[in-house]
Every structure is written in C-alpha cells, then in structure tokens.
C-alpha cells in the first residue's frame, strides 16, 4: 500500500451533527434542571422543545460533531481533509454537507432517507463561557459501512476518529474497521478520546483499542484521569505513552503536555478573550494534525494547536472560519520552530 499516491493528509470519521449555539444566563441554565457544563443525550422531541425555549434571533447554526470540527479545521488551514459520517436527507444534512464542501472541497457523507440529522443545542454561559449541550444523535451512529472511504483511508497519511464513534451502534464497528485498514496500510491512526463519559463507558476496551492500533491520542486532563484511575496529567501521560507513540494531554488554561518519541514537551496557551469554549479541543487537534502531517516537531504542532484553539475560543462556534487568521497562525509557527 505504501506505493499508492496519497490523496489526503487526514481522513476522519465520527458522528455527523449540526450545532445550534445560543448564549444564555446562568439563571436560565438553572431552570433547565440538567447538569451544567455537561453533554446530555435526549430524543428529538426533547431537543426541539429545548430549542423552542432557548432559540434567539442571534443563534448560530453550524455543521458540527467533534470529528467534523477537526477535519473542517484542517481543511480551512489548507490541509487536505475528508470526513465521513451519516446525516439525514433533510435541511440539516444539506447544511452539514455544504459546510464540509466549503471548508474541505468535498466530503464522504452517507445520506440516510427517513432519518433526522444529528443535532446539538449548545447553551453557552454568558458568565463563564462554559457550554451545556443537549444532543440528539439522529442518523449519526447508524452509519454501517465505509464504502469507498476504505480506499480513502489507505491513501491518507492519518485516519482520525473520536471516542464518540467508539461508544456503540453500527458506527463503532465501522470506526474499528477504519482503524484496522489504516494500521495494515502503514498509515497513522489518531483518536480524540472526546469526553470522560466515553472513557467510563468503554472501560478496559479503550485500553485495548489504544494498545492495538493507535499512534496518536488526544485527551484532556479529566479524560486522562478517568483512563488512568485518577492519576494526575504527568503520570497519566507517562502511562498512556507506554502504549501510544504520541500522546497529547490538554490542560485548558495551563496549556498542554505532549510526549513524542520519549520526549515530554510542556506547551503554553495562546492568550485570548474567551467567548465560547465549544470545540477548543477539536480545534487543537486540527492544528496539531496539520503540523503532524507535514513532519513538524511535536512542539511546533502543539503550538499551532494552541493558536487554532484560541481562535475557536475567541468566537461563538467551534470552528474558526477566518482563513487569513488561520494562515497567520501557521506562518507564526513556521517562523519560530
């Protein structure tokens, strides 16, 4: 397979969603009677009821889902990226496809007639910018085959998927198949763990997946602790790095830790006035993978990840679509290795 010309830097697979983002006051979140700052799975009736309650004229609607956010970010940075997920044959699905087309020049979405596109209502606190999410997965986890995307994986430098895709439903088997295809073809496999509840839900199965096929893993501090029995970030980094060649632990305002080829590199943040933390980790992964696929050092890739994350945090919405600002971030990291 190594003789095949590469078509993409990163091929990604995850739940395909559409995000609706609304700014709210903490008092409104208290009335919601759901845990603040967490993701809550709901059915479509409950999602539509919440949307009717909180929607405002200035609500923003974007294609979303963790993996799609990362692949979109890579495309906007100038990388060659393609995403596979499943949407319904509805207006939200068409919006998702159009967004990927604009950012990446194409997509590998599957269309499921008769099903709703997955939807996320992100309620962003005006007080501390934390988000509380109500999610109806819709058609997303019912994706049941790779189709021609299997060949796309073989001809991409990296196959990237998320913990959300590994939780269950038909998409889990598809994600695992994609990882095996990439591994056998000598391509790198990247996983973003996605959420502490994913770690708790998968348990030892996540360790088996990481040990078997994964070359690069992204976690935040809470996810790393959940995976490593409450260990601090430094200890968790070391434990995970025994099984995965490149490990990134994101520490929020304290930056990140990267271990690559036995070397630990602590990295800072790129300061910004926070507006919305939604998608910061996805944006970091986009920047890091953009550098990684170009042979950049781990430290330079991490610094670009931090810059792209800061651009996402400084706006409402998970993906910075300002190509000039993204290009400036790449240039800044290129000039200072």
C-alpha positions in Angstrom: 0.0 0.0 0.0 2.9 2.3 0.6 3.3 2.7 -3.2 -0.1 4.3 -3.6 0.0 8.1 -4.0 -1.5 9.9 -1.0 -4.7 11.8 -1.7 -5.3 13.3 1.8 -3.5 14.4 4.8 -6.3 13.3 7.2 -9.4 11.1 6.6 -11.8 11.4 9.5 -14.9 9.5 10.8 -17.3 10.5 13.6 -20.9 11.3 14.3 -22.0 14.0 11.9 -24.0 16.7 13.6 -25.4 20.2 13.2 -24.8 22.6 16.2 -27.1 25.4 17.3 -25.3 27.7 19.6 -27.2 30.1 22.0 -25.8 32.4 24.7 -27.8 32.1 27.9 -27.6 33.4 31.5 -26.8 31.1 34.3 -30.2 31.6 35.8 -31.7 30.1 32.6 -29.4 27.1 32.9 -30.5 26.5 36.5 -34.1 26.2 35.2 -33.0 23.6 32.7 -32.7 21.0 35.5 -29.7 19.3 33.9 -26.1 19.2 34.9 -24.4 22.4 33.9 -21.3 22.1 31.6 -22.1 18.5 30.5 -23.5 16.8 27.4 -26.9 15.2 27.7 -28.4 12.7 25.2 -32.0 13.5 24.5 -34.6 12.4 22.0 -35.8 14.6 19.1 -38.9 15.8 20.9 -36.9 16.9 23.9 -34.3 18.6 21.7 -37.0 20.5 19.7 -38.7 21.6 23.0 -35.4 22.9 24.3 -34.7 24.7 21.0 -38.1 26.4 21.1 -37.4 27.5 24.6 -33.8 28.9 24.2 -33.5 29.9 20.5 -32.9 33.5 19.8 -32.6 35.6 16.6 -28.8 35.6 17.0 -28.4 31.9 17.5 -25.7 30.4 15.3 -26.0 27.2 13.3 -23.0 25.3 12.0 -22.1 21.8 10.9 -20.6 20.1 13.9 -19.6 17.0 15.7 -16.2 16.6 17.2 -14.6 14.8 14.2 -16.2 17.1 11.6 -14.9 20.1 13.6 -11.4 18.8 13.5 -11.5 17.9 9.8 -13.1 21.2 8.9 -10.3 23.0 10.8 -7.6 21.1 8.9 -9.3 22.0 5.6 -9.5 25.6 6.5 -5.9 25.6 7.5 -5.0 24.5 3.9 -4.7 20.8 4.6 -6.2 18.0 2.5 -9.0 16.6 4.7 -12.1 14.5 4.1 -14.8 13.4 6.5 -17.2 10.5 6.6 -20.3 10.4 8.8 -24.0 9.9 8.3 -26.8 12.6 8.0 -30.5 12.5 7.2 -32.0 13.6 3.9 -33.1 16.9 5.4 -32.2 20.6 5.6 -29.7 20.0 8.5 -28.0 17.3 6.4 -27.7 19.6 3.5 -26.3 22.3 5.7 -23.7 19.9 7.0 -22.6 18.8 3.5 -22.4 22.4 2.3 -20.2 23.3 5.3 -17.8 20.5 4.6 -17.7 21.3 0.9 -16.8 24.9 1.7 -14.0 24.0 4.1 -12.6 20.9 2.6 -13.6 20.9 -1.1 -15.7 17.8 -0.7 -17.0 15.2 1.8 -17.8 11.5 2.1 -21.1 11.8 3.9 -23.7 9.0 3.8 -27.3 10.1 3.4 -30.0 8.2 5.3 -33.5 8.9 3.9 -36.2 8.9 6.6 -33.8 9.7 9.5 -33.1 13.0 11.2 -29.6 14.5 11.0 -28.0 14.5 14.4 -28.4 17.8 16.3 -26.7 19.5 19.2 -28.1 22.5 21.1 -25.1 24.2 22.8 -26.1 26.6 25.6 -23.1 28.9 26.2 -23.0 30.7 29.5 -22.6 34.5 29.3 -20.9 34.3 32.7 -18.0 31.9 32.2 -18.5 30.7 28.5 -18.9 27.1 29.5 -21.3 25.1 27.4 -24.2 22.7 28.3 -25.2 20.5 25.4 -28.4 18.7 24.5 -27.8 16.2 21.8 -30.0 14.0 19.6 -27.7 11.8 17.7 -30.3 11.0 15.0 -28.8 9.2 12.0 -25.2 9.6 13.0 -24.5 6.4 15.0 -26.4 4.3 12.5 -23.6 4.6 9.8 -23.0 0.9 8.9 -20.3 0.8 6.3 -17.2 2.5 5.0 -17.9 2.1 1.3 -15.3 3.7 -1.0 -14.0 5.5 2.1 -12.0 2.4 2.9 -9.7 3.2 -0.1 -9.6 6.8 1.0 -8.2 5.7 4.4 -5.5 3.7 2.7 -4.5 6.8 0.7 -4.4 9.3 3.7 -1.5 10.0 6.0 -3.7 9.8 9.1 -7.0 8.2 9.9 -8.7 10.2 12.7 -11.7 9.2 14.7 -13.2 10.0 18.1 -14.3 8.3 21.2 -17.9 9.2 20.4 -17.7 6.9 17.3 -16.5 4.0 19.5 -19.3 4.1 22.0 -21.8 1.8 20.2 -24.2 1.4 17.4 -23.2 0.4 13.9 -20.7 3.2 13.6 -18.5 1.6 16.3 -17.7 -1.4 14.0 -17.1 1.0 11.1 -14.7 3.0 13.1 -12.8 0.0 14.3 -12.6 -1.3 10.7 -11.2 2.0 9.6 -8.5 1.9 12.2 -7.5 -1.7 11.2 -7.4 -0.6 7.5 -5.2 2.3 8.3 -2.9 0.2 10.5 -2.5 -2.5 7.9 -1.7 0.1 5.2 1.0 1.6 7.4 -0.9 4.9 8.0 -1.1 6.6 11.3 -4.2 6.2 13.5 -5.3 9.2 15.6 -8.0 9.1 18.3 -9.5 12.0 20.2 -11.0 10.5 23.4 -13.7 13.1 23.3 -15.3 13.0 26.8 -14.8 11.5 30.3 -18.1 9.6 30.0 -16.7 7.9 26.9 -13.8 6.7 28.9 -16.0 5.4 31.7 -18.4 3.8 29.2 -15.7 2.0 27.3 -13.6 0.9 30.3 -10.8 -1.5 29.5 -12.0 -1.7 25.9 -10.5 1.7 25.3 -7.1 0.5 26.6 -7.3 -2.5 24.1 -8.0 -0.1 21.2 -5.2 2.2 22.1 -2.7 -0.6 22.5 -3.7 -2.3 19.3 -3.7 0.3 16.6 -3.4 3.9 17.8 -0.4 6.1 17.0 -1.6 9.4 18.3 -4.2 10.2 21.1 -5.7 13.4 22.3 -7.1 13.7 25.8 -8.0 16.5 28.2 -7.0 16.3 31.9 -10.3 14.9 33.1 -10.3 12.2 30.4 -6.7 11.2 31.2 -7.6 10.9 34.9 -10.6 8.8 34.1 -8.5 6.5 31.9 -5.6 6.2 34.5 -7.5 5.7 37.8 -7.5 9.3 38.8 -3.8 10.0 38.0 -2.5 13.5 37.5 -1.7 14.6 34.0 2.0 14.0 34.2 1.6 10.4 35.5 -1.3 9.7 33.0 0.8 11.0 30.1 3.6 8.5 31.0 1.2 5.6 31.5 -0.5 6.2 28.2 2.8 6.7 26.4 3.8 3.2 27.2 1.2 2.1 24.6 0.8 5.0 22.2 3.8 6.7 20.5 2.4 10.3 20.6 0.2 11.4 23.5 -1.3 14.9 23.9 -2.9 15.9 27.3 -4.7 19.2 27.1 -4.8 21.2 30.3 -7.1 24.1 29.5 -5.7 27.5 30.6 -2.5 25.7 31.7 -1.6 24.7 28.1 -0.8 21.1 27.2 1.7 18.3 27.6 3.0 16.3 24.6 5.1 13.1 24.7 6.5 12.1 21.4 9.4 9.7 20.8 10.1 9.6 24.5 10.4 13.4 25.0 7.9 15.3 27.1 7.2 18.9 26.0 5.1 21.2 28.1 3.4 23.9 26.0 1.5 27.1 26.9 -1.6 28.7 25.5 -2.1 31.5 23.1 -3.9 34.1 25.2 -7.4 35.2 24.0 -10.5 36.8 25.4 -12.8 33.8 25.8 -16.2 33.8 24.3 -17.2 30.2 23.9 -15.1 27.1 24.8 -17.1 24.8 22.5 -14.8 22.8 20.2 -11.5 24.1 21.7 -10.1 20.5 21.9 -11.3 19.8 18.3 -9.5 22.9 17.1 -6.3 22.0 19.0 -6.4 18.6 17.2 -6.9 20.3 13.9 -3.8 22.4 14.3 -1.7 19.6 15.7 -2.6 17.2 12.9 -2.0 19.8 10.3 1.6 20.1 11.6 2.0 16.4 12.2 1.1 15.5 8.6 3.8 18.0 7.4 6.5 16.4 9.5 6.6 19.3 12.1 8.1 18.7 15.5 5.7 17.9 18.3 6.3 21.2 19.9 5.6 23.2 16.8 2.5 21.1 16.1 1.3 21.7 19.6 1.9 25.5 19.4 -0.2 25.6 16.2 -2.9 23.6 18.0 -2.9 26.1 20.8 -3.2 29.0 18.4 -6.1 27.4 16.5 -7.8 26.6 19.7 -7.5 30.2 20.8 -9.2 31.4 17.6 -12.1 29.0 18.3 -12.4 30.1 21.9 -12.4 33.8 20.9 -15.7 33.4 19.0 -19.1 31.8 19.2 -18.9 28.5 17.5 -16.5 25.5 17.4 -14.6 26.3 14.2 -12.7 29.4 13.2 -13.5 30.0 9.6 -11.3 33.1 9.1 -8.8 31.7 6.7 -6.5 34.7 7.0 -6.3 34.4 10.8 -5.6 30.6 10.4 -2.9 31.3 7.8 -1.3 33.8 10.1 -1.2 31.2 12.8 0.6 28.7 10.5 3.0 31.4 9.5 3.8 32.3 13.1 4.6 28.7 13.9 6.6 28.2 10.8 8.8 31.2 11.5 9.5 30.1 15.1 10.2 26.3 15.2 
